[in-house]
Amino acid sequence: MSAWFELPDDRKKLIFEQTGARLGLPPAAVEKDWWVTLTLQSIFELPLADRIVFKGGTSLSKGWNLIQRFSEDIDLAIDRESFGFAGSLGKKKITKLRKTIRNFVLEEFTPTLEEKLKEKGADVTLQVNPNPNSDADPSKIEIQYPELTDRVSYLPPRVLVELSARSLFEPFEGRIIGPIINPMLDSVGLKFLEFEVPCVLPQRTFLEKIFLLHEEFQRNEEELRAERLSRHLYDLHKMMDENLATSALQDEELYKGIIAHRGQFTRLAGIDYTNHLPGNVNLIPPPKVIALWEADYRAMQENMIQEDSVSFGQLMKRMEQLMERVNAIKF
């Protein structure tokens, strides 16, 4: 990677700009993708990498090529069994697990990741959020990088790495990942080597996004949110006609296993987890916040989607179709 950092800043900026023009993305998104990829490569070169798998929306785009959406954050699941927390856990054990992982992130993961990034030549600053005394899960690490492109408010110049010990660790599969500037690097005689990362299977991510939205829309009115959440609707729209969606919805063990896991490890107050079963699932934002969801979707369309995407109205029709499929399941 040292060859990249030896390039003049204006040359690197030009590569980001030309790639953005080719893909229909803001140069800031291309720049951020490069830093996301560098961070992923660094993480999975660490000695502790065998305890971690890559999950979430960024794994769908970079690992599985299922969505045409730029993804800005890195979601990781940590194998809790490797820390001595196997099987079903009660509240006290879950609290202890959170504190154990928090210490791991503060004392081992973050310092070794920072060392690896700087070893590659990256001029970055790492910060663990929230405060170091918190036992919040997931633990969040902000990686601030020096931006070269014009700032886009929707895409701040930082990579957010989230590590959760309460997420399911399996099933996963190794996938090849690289930055979207790779073709441009070839043209200037550089090559950002592709690398393999263990990625959670998309069937699980598909169901988890369904349940996440269903839970979100069960919140009390004063707790309803919208910012940066419409991406889950788009991701479901992109996946719902794939074979993976059919297999996920037919897999009773996986479907009910994810519900049981969420009920134990990521339970939200006031949520009835029996309503996750087919016949009860809702994927449409409540009327009070639907305009906010539409505004968030439009911002995402402008800054993160690499294709001519459907309108918000069409997206809602697609969610109605998906709801029909989910709620028609007979287990």
N, C-alpha and C positions, 0 to 999 in steps of 0.2 A: 504493500500500500504506500510505501514511501514515495514511489514515483508519482502518484497522484498529488501528494502534498507538496512535491517539488514544482508542480505546474504553477505558473503565475495565476494570481486570483482572477484576472480578467479572462484568462483562457478557461478556467473552471466555470466562471459565470457564463461564458459563451456556450459551453457544453450544456449547462442547465437550460439556457434560453432556447437553444436549437432543439433540444429534446422536448421541451414544453410545447414549442410550436408544432412539432411533428405529432405529438400525442393529444394536443388540445388541452394542455394543463398549464396553470400558472408556473413560471420558473421556480417559484418558491416551493411548490409541491414536488417538483423534480429534485430540488436540492434536499428537501426533507427526506424523500425516499432514499437518497444516497446515504444520509446519516442513519436512517432506520436500518438499512442493509448493513452498513458498517458495524452498527451496534449489535445486530443479530449475529454477524460473523464473530465478533469479539466474544459475545456471551457463550456461543457454542464451541469456542476454543478454550474455555476455562476448564480447569480440572474438575470442577463441580457440575459440568454440563450434563452428566448422565443422570442428574436428579431433576432435570427440567424438561418440559415439553412446551412447544409453541402453540398457542390457541387463539381464538377470537377472529375478528374480521380481517386483521392483517394477514393471518394465516390463510384465509380464504382467497385473498388476492395474490399474495406473494408465493404461497406454498401450493395452492390448488388451482389457481387461475380460474376461479369460478365467478368472480365479480370484477367488473371493470371500474373499480373505485380505488382511488388512491387511499391508502390506509396509513395513518400517522403514528399510531401507538403500538407498543409491543406488549401483548398479554402472555404471561407465562404461568404454567402450573408447576408447582414443586411437589415432588413425591414425598408425602408426609410420612410414609412408612420408613423412609431412609433416616428419619429423625426419631423413630421409635413410636410413632402414632398410627398403629395399624387398626383395621376393623372399625366397628361402630364406636363413636365417642360421645360421652356426655358433655354437659355444658362446661364443667370444670376442666375436662381434658381439652375441649376446643379452645378455651381461654388460654390454657397452658401452651397449646400448639401455636396460637397466634403470637404469643410472647417469644416462643422459641424461634419461630421464623423471622420475627422482627429483629431479634438479635443476630440471626444469621445474615439478614440483609444488611444490617448496619456494620457488623464486625468482619464479615467475610466477603459477601457477594459484591457490595458496592466498592470497597477498596480494590479488590482484584479486577473488577470490570474497569475501573478508572485506570489502573495500571496498564491493562491490556490495550485500552483505547490510546493512551499516550504513547505506548510502545509502538503503535502503528503510525504515530505522528499526529494524532488528533488533538487539537487545542480546545478542550471541552471542560465544562464545570459540572460536577455531579452533586445533586442535593436530594436527600431522602425526605419525602413528605408523607404525612404531616410531621409534627415534631418528633424528635428521636425517642421521646418517652411514651409515645402512643403505641398501642398494640393493634392498631387498625389493620384489617386485612381486606383487600390486598395492600401490600406495601408498595409505595410508589417512589420511583427514582426519576427525577427530572435531569435530563442531559441537555444542557444549554450549549449550543454550538454557534460559532461566528458566521452570521449570514452574509452571503454575497449578493443575493438577488433582492429585488424590491419586496418589502414585507407585505404579506396578505394577512389581514386581521384574523381570518378564520384559521390560519395556519401559523401559529407562533413558532419561532425558531428554537424549538426544543423537542426532544424525543422523550416520551413518557413511557417508562418501563414499569409494568405492574406485575408483581409476583404474588400469587395466591397459594396458600397451603390448603385451602378448603375446596379447591376445584378438583374435579375428577382427573386422574392422571392418565387413564387409558380409556379407549383405544387410541393408538397413534401410529404413524407411518413416516418413514424418512422421505423428505421431498427436497428437490434441488431449488435453490433460491439465489437470485442475483439482483442487482440494481437495474432500473429501467434505462440508465444511461449506458449500459453495456455496448450497444451498437455504436454509439458515439466514441466510446473509448477505443474500440477496435480501429476506428478511422484515424485516430491520432497515435496509434502504436502502443496503446495501453490496454490492459485487460484486467478487469476486476474479477478474479476467479470465482466461479460459482461454487457453492458449498451445500452440504446436506444438513437439513434441520429436521428433528422429529416433530411432526405436526399432528395435532389432534385430528381424528377423522372428521370430515365435514358433516357426516350424518349426526354426530353428537352436537356440533356447533349449530346445525339447522334447528334441532329440537330445543337447544338452550336459548336461541334467539326467540323462538315462539314463546317459551315460558317466561323469558325476561319481559317481553312486551305485555304478555297477559298479566303478569304481576304488576307491571308499571301502571296499567289501566285499571287496576283494582285499588289503587291508592286513594286516600281521602282527597277531596278536591284541593285543599290547601297544600298538599304534598305533590301534586301532579307536576311533571317536568316535561321539557321538550328539547332543550339545547343539546345538540350533538347526538340525539337519539333516533332521528329519522333514518339514519344509516342502516339500522336493523330492519326497517321495513324494506328498504332497497335491497339489502342482502337476501332477504327471504324471497322477494320478487325474482331475483336472479337465480335462486336455487330451486324454487318450488316445482319446476318442470323437469328437473334433472332426475336421473335414476336414483341418486342418493336420497332425494326427498321421499320417493316412493318406498325405498327400503327402510328409511328411518321411521316412517309412519306405520309400517307393517311390523316393526320390531317391538313387540310388547315389552320384552325384557329391558331393552334400552330405554324406551319411553318411560316406563314406570320406575326404572332405576335412577334416571336423572331427576324425576320428581322427588323420589325418596331422598336422594342426596341433597337436593336444594332445600328440602324441608328440614333436614338435620344440620347442614353446614352453612347455608346462606339464608336462613329463614328471615323473612321480613315480618315485622309486627302487623297484625291485622289482615294477613293474607291467608285465605283458606286453600290449602294445597290440594284438597280433594277436587277443587274446581279446575285443576289442570287436566283432568281426564277428559277424553273426547265427549262432546256434547255441551261443554261449558266454555270452551276457549274463545277469547275475544282478542282481535288484532286491530281494532279500529280505535283511534284516540277519542276520548270523551269530547263532547261538543265544546266544553269550556276551554280546551287547549288545542283544538284541532287547527286553528289558524296559526298557532305558534309552531306546530309540527310542520305545517306547510311552509312557513317562512324558513325553518331550519332546513327543510329538504331543498328549497331553492338555493340557499347558501351552499349546501353541499353540491348541488348540481353545477354551480358556477366554479367551485374550487377543487372538487375532488373526483368527479366522474369523467371518465375518458371516452364516453360514447354519447350518442343522442339518446338520452334517457326518457322514460315515460313521464308524463305530467303527474302532479300530485293526485288529481282526480282519477287518472288511470291506475295509479299505485293503490288507491283505496279500493278500486274494483278488484284488483289482483288480490288484495288482502281478504276481501269478501270471498273470493273463490277459494283461497287457501283455507279460510275458516270452515267453509263447507266441507272440504276434504278432511280436515282434522276432525271436525265434529261428527262426521259420518262413520268414523272408525268404530268397529265393534271388536272389543277385546274379550 
